[in-house]
Amino acid sequence: MINIDTPYKNSYEDAMVSVITIDKELEFLELLASQNIKIHLMDTVPNDIESWGVSPDTIILDSTINNEWEKQLDVLGEINMYKDIPLIVLNKDEVEIEDIFSTWDKEYLYVHRDNSKSIIRATLATITYWKKLNNALVKTNQLNRILSTNYLVLDAKNECLEKVQQQLDQVSDLVTSDIKKELIKVDEVITDNLKKGNHYQLFKAHFEEVHPLFYKKLLAMNKDLSNNDLKLAAFIKMNFNNAEISFFMGISIAGVKKAIQRLRKKLGLQPAASLRQFIYTIEV
């Protein structure tokens, strides 16, 4: 039995590793457990997201599962939410030096399946890397969401003021001249406020800094997408729910659902396809 001592054992307590193997007696599995790492064992690479059930910090694939393990890696490449997770491939042949190979634009570690110490070291390193990367992404996404929400709240306020202006115009002929003069003053205040700019344009500029190719890729699929189509797609990309989108776009939730259906058709998605999942897979 190999002992793997690490001064940072507690830092792996919430880590999850998915191990794809038919050999449940591999020594490194016990070593992983000794580091307080949760292990999710599978006999084969699942072909859909629901079958995973977890989002691991590292994936370990035993190449002895079958002779088509390389093709099974392609399955991982098609599951967008998993394709960037660190991957370790266990090789049955001798590996003199742990090397890095590339497949479907993703790097993975190649380690001998009987070299438990190397497997553990590689796993701990990839877990640490993945957690640091995720923490940085979470902070960035939170900041983007806060900034974008501020812009969008201001834009929603502008839309509300425009509607008030329209209502003032409708009632101006129904009141006395003195009241009409006061309504004109209110209208001037609203107009002055609206001149401060369209805050959605600020949001769009910020969104394009974070996702510079997103709009271009959507328009490449359908050059006739409207500004509202692009706005809806951006909100979905930022993981806003239907209620939030309803507020920001100034339409009912039923209206949001109809807009989603229209966008699905414009993008040529199949009836059973999820627009949200499709938008999440668009690389930016």
NORWOSUL-V942386 format. One line per field, one symbol per residue. ss: DSSP state (a for helix, b for strand, c for the rest). psi: psi as a letter, one per 20 degrees, with the letter a starting at -180 (. if undefined). burial: # if it has 24 or more other ideal C-beta (glycine too) atoms within 12 Angstrom, else .. Layout:
ss: ???
psi: ???
burial: ???
This chain:
ss: ccccccccaaaacccbbbbbccccccaaaaaaaacccbbbbbccccccaaaacccccbbbbbaaacccaaaaaaaaaaccccccccbbbbbcccccccbbbbbccbbbbbbbcccaaaaaaaaaaaaaaaaaaaaaaaaaaaaaaaaaaaaaaaaaaaaaaaaaaaaaaaaaaaccaaaaaaaaaaaaaaaaaaccccaaaaaaaaaaaacccaaaaaaaacccccaaaaaaaaaaaccccaaaaaaaacccaaaaaaaaaaaaaaccccccccaaaaaacccc
psi: pppoppikghijhjqppppoqinjjphhghhghijkpppopqhroqjqghhgirnriqppooijhrikhhhhhhghhinhiiiippppppqirpohpprprqqlkpqqpoqpiimhghggggghghggghgggggghggghgggggghggghghhhgghghhhggghghhihijrrhghhghhhgghhggghhhiiroihhgggggghhhmhighghghhhoijprhhghgghggghjkqrhgghgghikrrhhhgghhggghgghikqqhiqpgghghhiop.
burial: ...#.......#..#######....####.##..#.#.####..#......#.#.########.#...#..##.###.#..##########...#..........#.######.##.###########.##............##..##.##.######.#...#..#..............#...#..#........##..##.##..##..##..#..#...#..###########.#.#..######.....#..##..##.##.......##.##.##..
